[in-house]
Amino acid sequence: MKRFGKGLFVFVIVSLGLASSCAVNEFELDREVYERQIKQVT
């Protein structure tokens, strides 16, 4: 039973790490808006 709990803990940590690395952060959204505005100006 201890092995199952440890495996579950590792799975949750790895899942959270993958989910947070795939999430779009605020900086990327700002950059996307900026690039779109620059294209409109040119």
PDBQT receptor file of N, H, CA, C and O in Angstrom, charges set to zero:
ATOM      1  N   MET A   1       0.823  -1.202   0.000  1.00  0.00    +0.000 N 
ATOM      2  CA  MET A   1       0.000   0.000   0.000  1.00  0.00    +0.000 C 
ATOM      3  C   MET A   1       0.862   1.258   0.000  1.00  0.00    +0.000 C 
ATOM      4  O   MET A   1       0.506   2.258  -0.623  1.00  0.00    +0.000 OA
ATOM      5  N   LYS A   2       2.000   1.209   0.701  1.00  0.00    +0.000 N 
ATOM      6  H   LYS A   2       2.290   0.396   1.208  1.00  0.00    +0.000 HD
ATOM      7  CA  LYS A   2       2.879   2.371   0.716  1.00  0.00    +0.000 C 
ATOM      8  C   LYS A   2       3.404   2.687  -0.675  1.00  0.00    +0.000 C 
ATOM      9  O   LYS A   2       3.558   3.852  -1.042  1.00  0.00    +0.000 OA
ATOM     10  N   ARG A   3       3.674   1.648  -1.439  1.00  0.00    +0.000 N 
ATOM     11  H   ARG A   3       3.549   0.702  -1.140  1.00  0.00    +0.000 HD
ATOM     12  CA  ARG A   3       4.207   1.839  -2.786  1.00  0.00    +0.000 C 
ATOM     13  C   ARG A   3       3.192   2.546  -3.682  1.00  0.00    +0.000 C 
ATOM     14  O   ARG A   3       3.556   3.399  -4.491  1.00  0.00    +0.000 OA
ATOM     15  N   PHE A   4       1.915   2.184  -3.530  1.00  0.00    +0.000 N 
ATOM     16  H   PHE A   4       1.619   1.491  -2.872  1.00  0.00    +0.000 HD
ATOM     17  CA  PHE A   4       0.851   2.818  -4.305  1.00  0.00    +0.000 C 
ATOM     18  C   PHE A   4       0.756   4.306  -3.976  1.00  0.00    +0.000 C 
ATOM     19  O   PHE A   4       0.625   5.135  -4.876  1.00  0.00    +0.000 OA
ATOM     20  N   GLY A   5       0.821   4.642  -2.698  1.00  0.00    +0.000 N 
ATOM     21  H   GLY A   5       0.927   3.968  -1.966  1.00  0.00    +0.000 HD
ATOM     22  CA  GLY A   5       0.735   6.041  -2.263  1.00  0.00    +0.000 C 
ATOM     23  C   GLY A   5       1.903   6.855  -2.797  1.00  0.00    +0.000 C 
ATOM     24  O   GLY A   5       1.727   7.993  -3.233  1.00  0.00    +0.000 OA
ATOM     25  N   LYS A   6       3.096   6.272  -2.764  1.00  0.00    +0.000 N 
ATOM     26  H   LYS A   6       3.240   5.347  -2.410  1.00  0.00    +0.000 HD
ATOM     27  CA  LYS A   6       4.280   6.972  -3.269  1.00  0.00    +0.000 C 
ATOM     28  C   LYS A   6       4.179   7.177  -4.787  1.00  0.00    +0.000 C 
ATOM     29  O   LYS A   6       4.529   8.240  -5.300  1.00  0.00    +0.000 OA
ATOM     30  N   GLY A   7       3.700   6.159  -5.493  1.00  0.00    +0.000 N 
ATOM     31  H   GLY A   7       3.416   5.296  -5.076  1.00  0.00    +0.000 HD
ATOM     32  CA  GLY A   7       3.526   6.263  -6.937  1.00  0.00    +0.000 C 
ATOM     33  C   GLY A   7       2.490   7.311  -7.303  1.00  0.00    +0.000 C 
ATOM     34  O   GLY A   7       2.664   8.060  -8.264  1.00  0.00    +0.000 OA
ATOM     35  N   LEU A   8       1.417   7.360  -6.538  1.00  0.00    +0.000 N 
ATOM     36  H   LEU A   8       1.275   6.751  -5.757  1.00  0.00    +0.000 HD
ATOM     37  CA  LEU A   8       0.373   8.359  -6.765  1.00  0.00    +0.000 C 
ATOM     38  C   LEU A   8       0.915   9.762  -6.536  1.00  0.00    +0.000 C 
ATOM     39  O   LEU A   8       0.626  10.677  -7.307  1.00  0.00    +0.000 OA
ATOM     40  N   PHE A   9       1.702   9.932  -5.475  1.00  0.00    +0.000 N 
ATOM     41  H   PHE A   9       1.937   9.188  -4.849  1.00  0.00    +0.000 HD
ATOM     42  CA  PHE A   9       2.303  11.239  -5.176  1.00  0.00    +0.000 C 
ATOM     43  C   PHE A   9       3.202  11.693  -6.322  1.00  0.00    +0.000 C 
ATOM     44  O   PHE A   9       3.126  12.846  -6.747  1.00  0.00    +0.000 OA
ATOM     45  N   VAL A  10       4.044  10.806  -6.823  1.00  0.00    +0.000 N 
ATOM     46  H   VAL A  10       4.106   9.870  -6.478  1.00  0.00    +0.000 HD
ATOM     47  CA  VAL A  10       4.940  11.134  -7.937  1.00  0.00    +0.000 C 
ATOM     48  C   VAL A  10       4.130  11.479  -9.179  1.00  0.00    +0.000 C 
ATOM     49  O   VAL A  10       4.464  12.421  -9.896  1.00  0.00    +0.000 OA
ATOM     50  N   PHE A  11       3.067  10.721  -9.437  1.00  0.00    +0.000 N 
ATOM     51  H   PHE A  11       2.795   9.955  -8.855  1.00  0.00    +0.000 HD
ATOM     52  CA  PHE A  11       2.212  10.977 -10.599  1.00  0.00    +0.000 C 
ATOM     53  C   PHE A  11       1.583  12.370 -10.518  1.00  0.00    +0.000 C 
ATOM     54  O   PHE A  11       1.539  13.089 -11.517  1.00  0.00    +0.000 OA
ATOM     55  N   VAL A  12       1.103  12.748  -9.350  1.00  0.00    +0.000 N 
ATOM     56  H   VAL A  12       1.139  12.164  -8.539  1.00  0.00    +0.000 HD
ATOM     57  CA  VAL A  12       0.473  14.064  -9.177  1.00  0.00    +0.000 C 
ATOM     58  C   VAL A  12       1.494  15.174  -9.394  1.00  0.00    +0.000 C 
ATOM     59  O   VAL A  12       1.189  16.164 -10.058  1.00  0.00    +0.000 OA
ATOM     60  N   ILE A  13       2.687  15.031  -8.853  1.00  0.00    +0.000 N 
ATOM     61  H   ILE A  13       2.935  14.227  -8.313  1.00  0.00    +0.000 HD
ATOM     62  CA  ILE A  13       3.727  16.052  -9.012  1.00  0.00    +0.000 C 
ATOM     63  C   ILE A  13       4.120  16.197 -10.478  1.00  0.00    +0.000 C 
ATOM     64  O   ILE A  13       4.252  17.314 -10.977  1.00  0.00    +0.000 OA
ATOM     65  N   VAL A  14       4.305  15.086 -11.165  1.00  0.00    +0.000 N 
ATOM     66  H   VAL A  14       4.197  14.178 -10.760  1.00  0.00    +0.000 HD
ATOM     67  CA  VAL A  14       4.676  15.121 -12.581  1.00  0.00    +0.000 C 
ATOM     68  C   VAL A  14       3.551  15.746 -13.412  1.00  0.00    +0.000 C 
ATOM     69  O   VAL A  14       3.814  16.537 -14.318  1.00  0.00    +0.000 OA
ATOM     70  N   SER A  15       2.313  15.397 -13.106  1.00  0.00    +0.000 N 
ATOM     71  H   SER A  15       2.100  14.755 -12.370  1.00  0.00    +0.000 HD
ATOM     72  CA  SER A  15       1.170  15.949 -13.841  1.00  0.00    +0.000 C 
ATOM     73  C   SER A  15       1.082  17.456 -13.670  1.00  0.00    +0.000 C 
ATOM     74  O   SER A  15       0.844  18.183 -14.635  1.00  0.00    +0.000 OA
ATOM     75  N   LEU A  16       1.273  17.922 -12.451  1.00  0.00    +0.000 N 
ATOM     76  H   LEU A  16       1.466  17.331 -11.668  1.00  0.00    +0.000 HD
ATOM     77  CA  LEU A  16       1.229  19.368 -12.205  1.00  0.00    +0.000 C 
ATOM     78  C   LEU A  16       2.360  20.084 -12.938  1.00  0.00    +0.000 C 
ATOM     79  O   LEU A  16       2.172  21.183 -13.461  1.00  0.00    +0.000 OA
ATOM     80  N   GLY A  17       3.519  19.465 -12.973  1.00  0.00    +0.000 N 
ATOM     81  H   GLY A  17       3.672  18.573 -12.548  1.00  0.00    +0.000 HD
ATOM     82  CA  GLY A  17       4.648  20.060 -13.682  1.00  0.00    +0.000 C 
ATOM     83  C   GLY A  17       4.376  20.176 -15.168  1.00  0.00    +0.000 C 
ATOM     84  O   GLY A  17       4.671  21.207 -15.774  1.00  0.00    +0.000 OA
ATOM     85  N   LEU A  18       3.824  19.148 -15.756  1.00  0.00    +0.000 N 
ATOM     86  H   LEU A  18       3.584  18.311 -15.264  1.00  0.00    +0.000 HD
ATOM     87  CA  LEU A  18       3.507  19.180 -17.183  1.00  0.00    +0.000 C 
ATOM     88  C   LEU A  18       2.406  20.184 -17.484  1.00  0.00    +0.000 C 
ATOM     89  O   LEU A  18       2.480  20.906 -18.479  1.00  0.00    +0.000 OA
ATOM     90  N   ALA A  19       1.395  20.236 -16.644  1.00  0.00    +0.000 N 
ATOM     91  H   ALA A  19       1.334  19.650 -15.836  1.00  0.00    +0.000 HD
ATOM     92  CA  ALA A  19       0.277  21.161 -16.870  1.00  0.00    +0.000 C 
ATOM     93  C   ALA A  19       0.746  22.605 -16.765  1.00  0.00    +0.000 C 
ATOM     94  O   ALA A  19       0.326  23.447 -17.558  1.00  0.00    +0.000 OA
ATOM     95  N   SER A  20       1.600  22.902 -15.809  1.00  0.00    +0.000 N 
ATOM     96  H   SER A  20       1.941  22.217 -15.165  1.00  0.00    +0.000 HD
ATOM     97  CA  SER A  20       2.053  24.286 -15.643  1.00  0.00    +0.000 C 
ATOM     98  C   SER A  20       3.009  24.691 -16.763  1.00  0.00    +0.000 C 
ATOM     99  O   SER A  20       3.062  25.866 -17.125  1.00  0.00    +0.000 OA
ATOM    100  N   SER A  21       3.760  23.746 -17.316  1.00  0.00    +0.000 N 
ATOM    101  H   SER A  21       3.717  22.792 -17.021  1.00  0.00    +0.000 HD
ATOM    102  CA  SER A  21       4.681  24.095 -18.386  1.00  0.00    +0.000 C 
ATOM    103  C   SER A  21       3.943  24.312 -19.707  1.00  0.00    +0.000 C 
ATOM    104  O   SER A  21       4.454  24.995 -20.594  1.00  0.00    +0.000 OA
ATOM    105  N   CYS A  22       2.753  23.742 -19.845  1.00  0.00    +0.000 N 
ATOM    106  H   CYS A  22       2.337  23.188 -19.124  1.00  0.00    +0.000 HD
ATOM    107  CA  CYS A  22       1.980  23.888 -21.079  1.00  0.00    +0.000 C 
ATOM    108  C   CYS A  22       1.029  25.077 -21.025  1.00  0.00    +0.000 C 
ATOM    109  O   CYS A  22       0.490  25.482 -22.056  1.00  0.00    +0.000 OA
ATOM    110  N   ALA A  23       0.818  25.631 -19.861  1.00  0.00    +0.000 N 
ATOM    111  H   ALA A  23       1.255  25.302 -19.024  1.00  0.00    +0.000 HD
ATOM    112  CA  ALA A  23      -0.123  26.744 -19.730  1.00  0.00    +0.000 C 
ATOM    113  C   ALA A  23       0.437  28.002 -20.375  1.00  0.00    +0.000 C 
ATOM    114  O   ALA A  23       1.646  28.232 -20.355  1.00  0.00    +0.000 OA
ATOM    115  N   VAL A  24      -0.442  28.812 -20.944  1.00  0.00    +0.000 N 
ATOM    116  H   VAL A  24      -1.424  28.625 -20.959  1.00  0.00    +0.000 HD
ATOM    117  CA  VAL A  24      -0.031  30.077 -21.562  1.00  0.00    +0.000 C 
ATOM    118  C   VAL A  24       0.078  31.110 -20.451  1.00  0.00    +0.000 C 
ATOM    119  O   VAL A  24      -0.872  31.326 -19.699  1.00  0.00    +0.000 OA
ATOM    120  N   ASN A  25       1.218  31.734 -20.351  1.00  0.00    +0.000 N 
ATOM    121  H   ASN A  25       1.990  31.558 -20.962  1.00  0.00    +0.000 HD
ATOM    122  CA  ASN A  25       1.378  32.732 -19.300  1.00  0.00    +0.000 C 
ATOM    123  C   ASN A  25       1.027  34.125 -19.820  1.00  0.00    +0.000 C 
ATOM    124  O   ASN A  25       0.812  34.317 -21.017  1.00  0.00    +0.000 OA
ATOM    125  N   GLU A  26       0.973  35.075 -18.919  1.00  0.00    +0.000 N 
ATOM    126  H   GLU A  26       1.148  34.919 -17.947  1.00  0.00    +0.000 HD
ATOM    127  CA  GLU A  26       0.550  36.434 -19.257  1.00  0.00    +0.000 C 
ATOM    128  C   GLU A  26       1.502  37.104 -20.239  1.00  0.00    +0.000 C 
ATOM    129  O   GLU A  26       1.067  37.864 -21.103  1.00  0.00    +0.000 OA
ATOM    130  N   PHE A  27       2.785  36.830 -20.112  1.00  0.00    +0.000 N 
ATOM    131  H   PHE A  27       3.138  36.213 -19.410  1.00  0.00    +0.000 HD
ATOM    132  CA  PHE A  27       3.779  37.444 -20.987  1.00  0.00    +0.000 C 
ATOM    133  C   PHE A  27       3.546  37.053 -22.439  1.00  0.00    +0.000 C 
ATOM    134  O   PHE A  27       3.639  37.899 -23.329  1.00  0.00    +0.000 OA
ATOM    135  N   GLU A  28       3.248  35.794 -22.687  1.00  0.00    +0.000 N 
ATOM    136  H   GLU A  28       3.172  35.107 -21.964  1.00  0.00    +0.000 HD
ATOM    137  CA  GLU A  28       3.004  35.328 -24.057  1.00  0.00    +0.000 C 
ATOM    138  C   GLU A  28       1.769  35.986 -24.645  1.00  0.00    +0.000 C 
ATOM    139  O   GLU A  28       1.750  36.314 -25.832  1.00  0.00    +0.000 OA
ATOM    140  N   LEU A  29       0.734  36.185 -23.832  1.00  0.00    +0.000 N 
ATOM    141  H   LEU A  29       0.749  35.918 -22.868  1.00  0.00    +0.000 HD
ATOM    142  CA  LEU A  29      -0.475  36.844 -24.314  1.00  0.00    +0.000 C 
ATOM    143  C   LEU A  29      -0.186  38.293 -24.673  1.00  0.00    +0.000 C 
ATOM    144  O   LEU A  29      -0.642  38.775 -25.710  1.00  0.00    +0.000 OA
ATOM    145  N   ASP A  30       0.562  38.992 -23.831  1.00  0.00    +0.000 N 
ATOM    146  H   ASP A  30       0.932  38.600 -22.989  1.00  0.00    +0.000 HD
ATOM    147  CA  ASP A  30       0.927  40.382 -24.111  1.00  0.00    +0.000 C 
ATOM    148  C   ASP A  30       1.744  40.481 -25.379  1.00  0.00    +0.000 C 
ATOM    149  O   ASP A  30       1.539  41.396 -26.177  1.00  0.00    +0.000 OA
ATOM    150  N   ARG A  31       2.668  39.556 -25.580  1.00  0.00    +0.000 N 
ATOM    151  H   ARG A  31       2.835  38.813 -24.932  1.00  0.00    +0.000 HD
ATOM    152  CA  ARG A  31       3.515  39.566 -26.762  1.00  0.00    +0.000 C 
ATOM    153  C   ARG A  31       2.675  39.336 -28.024  1.00  0.00    +0.000 C 
ATOM    154  O   ARG A  31       2.913  39.953 -29.063  1.00  0.00    +0.000 OA
ATOM    155  N   GLU A  32       1.703  38.450 -27.917  1.00  0.00    +0.000 N 
ATOM    156  H   GLU A  32       1.510  37.949 -27.074  1.00  0.00    +0.000 HD
ATOM    157  CA  GLU A  32       0.838  38.161 -29.061  1.00  0.00    +0.000 C 
ATOM    158  C   GLU A  32       0.032  39.396 -29.456  1.00  0.00    +0.000 C 
ATOM    159  O   GLU A  32      -0.093  39.703 -30.642  1.00  0.00    +0.000 OA
ATOM    160  N   VAL A  33      -0.509  40.098 -28.475  1.00  0.00    +0.000 N 
ATOM    161  H   VAL A  33      -0.408  39.849 -27.512  1.00  0.00    +0.000 HD
ATOM    162  CA  VAL A  33      -1.265  41.327 -28.743  1.00  0.00    +0.000 C 
ATOM    163  C   VAL A  33      -0.347  42.375 -29.358  1.00  0.00    +0.000 C 
ATOM    164  O   VAL A  33      -0.733  43.041 -30.319  1.00  0.00    +0.000 OA
ATOM    165  N   TYR A  34       0.840  42.528 -28.831  1.00  0.00    +0.000 N 
ATOM    166  H   TYR A  34       1.153  41.987 -28.050  1.00  0.00    +0.000 HD
ATOM    167  CA  TYR A  34       1.811  43.495 -29.338  1.00  0.00    +0.000 C 
ATOM    168  C   TYR A  34       2.158  43.200 -30.797  1.00  0.00    +0.000 C 
ATOM    169  O   TYR A  34       2.180  44.106 -31.630  1.00  0.00    +0.000 OA
ATOM    170  N   GLU A  35       2.426  41.937 -31.100  1.00  0.00    +0.000 N 
ATOM    171  H   GLU A  35       2.407  41.201 -30.423  1.00  0.00    +0.000 HD
ATOM    172  CA  GLU A  35       2.781  41.567 -32.477  1.00  0.00    +0.000 C 
ATOM    173  C   GLU A  35       1.620  41.824 -33.432  1.00  0.00    +0.000 C 
ATOM    174  O   GLU A  35       1.837  42.247 -34.567  1.00  0.00    +0.000 OA
ATOM    175  N   ARG A  36       0.408  41.575 -32.991  1.00  0.00    +0.000 N 
ATOM    176  H   ARG A  36       0.231  41.231 -32.069  1.00  0.00    +0.000 HD
ATOM    177  CA  ARG A  36      -0.759  41.823 -33.835  1.00  0.00    +0.000 C 
ATOM    178  C   ARG A  36      -0.917  43.315 -34.120  1.00  0.00    +0.000 C 
ATOM    179  O   ARG A  36      -1.256  43.700 -35.239  1.00  0.00    +0.000 OA
ATOM    180  N   GLN A  37      -0.673  44.154 -33.115  1.00  0.00    +0.000 N 
ATOM    181  H   GLN A  37      -0.397  43.841 -32.206  1.00  0.00    +0.000 HD
ATOM    182  CA  GLN A  37      -0.777  45.609 -33.299  1.00  0.00    +0.000 C 
ATOM    183  C   GLN A  37       0.315  46.115 -34.248  1.00  0.00    +0.000 C 
ATOM    184  O   GLN A  37       0.063  46.999 -35.066  1.00  0.00    +0.000 OA
ATOM    185  N   ILE A  38       1.508  45.565 -34.142  1.00  0.00    +0.000 N 
ATOM    186  H   ILE A  38       1.713  44.846 -33.477  1.00  0.00    +0.000 HD
ATOM    187  CA  ILE A  38       2.594  45.969 -35.029  1.00  0.00    +0.000 C 
ATOM    188  C   ILE A  38       2.258  45.620 -36.476  1.00  0.00    +0.000 C 
ATOM    189  O   ILE A  38       2.536  46.404 -37.384  1.00  0.00    +0.000 OA
ATOM    190  N   LYS A  39       1.674  44.468 -36.692  1.00  0.00    +0.000 N 
ATOM    191  H   LYS A  39       1.449  43.831 -35.955  1.00  0.00    +0.000 HD
ATOM    192  CA  LYS A  39       1.294  44.062 -38.055  1.00  0.00    +0.000 C 
ATOM    193  C   LYS A  39       0.252  45.011 -38.641  1.00  0.00    +0.000 C 
ATOM    194  O   LYS A  39       0.269  45.302 -39.837  1.00  0.00    +0.000 OA
ATOM    195  N   GLN A  40      -0.662  45.495 -37.784  1.00  0.00    +0.000 N 
ATOM    196  H   GLN A  40      -0.676  45.258 -36.812  1.00  0.00    +0.000 HD
ATOM    197  CA  GLN A  40      -1.685  46.431 -38.264  1.00  0.00    +0.000 C 
ATOM    198  C   GLN A  40      -1.062  47.763 -38.649  1.00  0.00    +0.000 C 
ATOM    199  O   GLN A  40      -1.513  48.399 -39.602  1.00  0.00    +0.000 OA
ATOM    200  N   VAL A  41      -0.050  48.192 -37.940  1.00  0.00    +0.000 N 
ATOM    201  H   VAL A  41       0.316  47.676 -37.165  1.00  0.00    +0.000 HD
ATOM    202  CA  VAL A  41       0.605  49.475 -38.226  1.00  0.00    +0.000 C 
ATOM    203  C   VAL A  41       1.358  49.388 -39.548  1.00  0.00    +0.000 C 
ATOM    204  O   VAL A  41       1.312  50.316 -40.356  1.00  0.00    +0.000 OA
ATOM    205  N   THR A  42       2.050  48.276 -39.768  1.00  0.00    +0.000 N 
ATOM    206  H   THR A  42       2.087  47.522 -39.112  1.00  0.00    +0.000 HD
ATOM    207  CA  THR A  42       2.811  48.131 -41.001  1.00  0.00    +0.000 C 
ATOM    208  C   THR A  42       1.888  47.763 -42.098  1.00  0.00    +0.000 C 
ATOM    209  O   THR A  42       2.322  47.589 -43.237  1.00  0.00    +0.000 OA
TER     210      THR A  42
